[in-house]
Amino acid sequence: MSSPTTDQLAAVLTPVLEGLGLECYDIELSGSARARTLRVLIDRPGGVDLEAVTAATEALGPVLDADPAVQAVLPGGYLLEVSSPGLERPLRTPAHFRRAIGTPISLKTETGPEGPRRERVLLVGADAEGIEVEVDGDRRRVAYAEVVQARTVFEWGPAAKPGKAAAGRPAKSTTPGAGARGGNGSTPAASARH
């Protein structure tokens, strides 16, 4: 689920982010040649806001431009995107899956002769080898090697009355800018060309 390149980048970027009180949730490298994008997903307890994303972008840029280890795996230009993982976050590592236990996920697996299968399941367990999911009361084990793609699923529910929580959900903060996504459900993000 990770690659040697993203692992090397994580080794350089994680300490910088930790110094800001942030977690390096995931690193994605997409595109090729001049159209490459380095996407760094950051998180922290309570979520990240635009100030945290901006601070991370400003701290990572110089490190990415100057570190020889980065230059070895990421030569030339690229677009740096720093963002929160969002409400529907990718699940790529055992740690990601463990954090999502008890939540619905969208799971795409490579099983059987019919090819990939995507389904919505409840994640009920995760360990170093794979996950346990539940669909319509039936549980089954899925090895990480079978997982093509997975992400959490945000479930929209009825709007809560002011000061009251919707069924099974905590009440939303009424403080402007509060919450993991700046209080409005959006995902803070910043980009910079390097």
N, C-alpha and C positions, 0 to 999 in steps of 0.2 A: 504494500500500500504506500510505501515511501520508496524513494530512489536514492542511489548514492549521492547524486547531486543535491537533492533537497536535504538529505541528512547532513552533508557538509555545510550547507547554508545555515541549517538550524544550529549547528555547533557554533557558528560565528554569531548569529543573530540572537539566540536565546539569552546569553548573558547581558546583552545590551537591553533587551526588553525587560528582563528581571530587574535590572537596575532602575527601571521606571515603574516597578510594581506591576508589570504586565506578564502574561503568559503567552508564549509562542504556541498558539493553538494548532496552526497548520501552515505549511508553505507549499504553494503550487507554482510550477514553472510551466508556462504554455507558450505556444508559438515557436517560431524558428527564425534564425538569422536576425534581421533588423526588426522583426515584429514580435519580439519576445516580451512576455509579461511575467514579472515576479510578483505573485500575490502572497502577502504575509497576513495571516489571520491572527488577531490578538484578542485576548480575553482577560478578565479578572473577576473576582467575586463581585457580584452586583452589576457586571457588564461594563462596557466601555462607552465613552461619550466622544464627541468630536475633539475635545481637548486632548484626550488620551491618544486618539488616532493621529492627530497633528504632531504631538510630542514624539510618538513612535516613528513617524515618517521623517521628522527632522533629525532624530538620533540615528536611524538606520542608514539614511542616504550617505553620509560621510564614511561610515564603516564599510558599506558595500563598495564604494568607490576606491577605498584605500587598502583594503585587506587583500594580501596576495592570495590567500586561500580562495577568496571569492572570485578574484580575477581568473584563477585557474579553471574554475567550473562555470563561470559566467562572463566570458570575454565579450567585449563589444557593448553596444547599447541595449537598453531594455527599459520597459516601463515598470516602475515600482508602484504597486497598489497595496495600501495598508487598510485593513477593514476589520470589523468585528465578524465573527462567524455567522451572525444573523440568527433569526428565529428558527429557520430550517437549516441547521448546520450540517456540514459534511461529517460523516463518521468514517475515519480511515484507520485509526489505531485502536488497539485494545483499550487504552485509556479513554478514548472518545466513546467507545461502546459502553464501558463501565459507567461513565457519567450519565449516560442516557437510559440506564435501566429503569423500567417502569413507564417509559414513554412510547408512543406510537412512532414507528419509523417506516420509511419507504425503502424497501430492500430489493435490489436487483441481483439475481444470482445466475450463475452459469450452471444450470442443472438439466440433465436429460438430453435426449436427441432433439427436442424441439427448440433448443437454444436458450437464450436469456429469458428469465421470468422476473417481472416486477410485481411486487405485491406490497400491500400495507399490512404490517404486523405489529404486535406488541413485543418490545424487547424485554425479556424477563431475566436474562442472565448473560454474562460475558466473562471470559477468562482468557488465558494466553493463547489458546488454540482456536477458539471460535465463540459463537453466540448461541443463546437459546431464545427461540421466538415462539409466540403463541398466535394462532389464527383460529377463530371460532372455537375456542376452548381446547384445541389440539396443540400440544407442544412438540417442537422438533429442534434438533441441533443443526447448526450450519457452521462449517469450518470457514475460517477467514479466506482460505484459498478459493472457496466457491463464491465469495462476495465480489461482485463486479462494481457495485456502487451502493452506498447507503447514506441516508440523511434523516434527521429528525423531521417530524411533521407537525406543523403548528395547527392546532385545532381551533377554529373560530367558534365562538359560542355566543349566546345571547348577550346583549349589552347589559351590564349591571346597573342597577339604580344608583344614583350618587350615594357614596358612603357604604354601599353594600357590595358583597362579592357575588359574582355569577356562580351558579351551581358548581361546586367543586373547585373554584378558582379563587385565589386571593384577591382582595380589593386592590384596584390600581391606585397608585399614588396620585394625588392631585397637585403635587409640587411641580411647577414648571421645570422641565428638563430632567426630572427624576426618572429613574429606571434605567434598564440596561441599554435601551435604544434611544436615549434622549427623550423618553416619555411618550413617543408617538409611534413606536413600532418600526421606525426606519432603521437602516443599518448605516452607521457612520462610516465614511470611507474617504481616503485621500489618495491622490496619485501624483507621481513625479517622474519625469523622463530623465533617465541616466544614460 
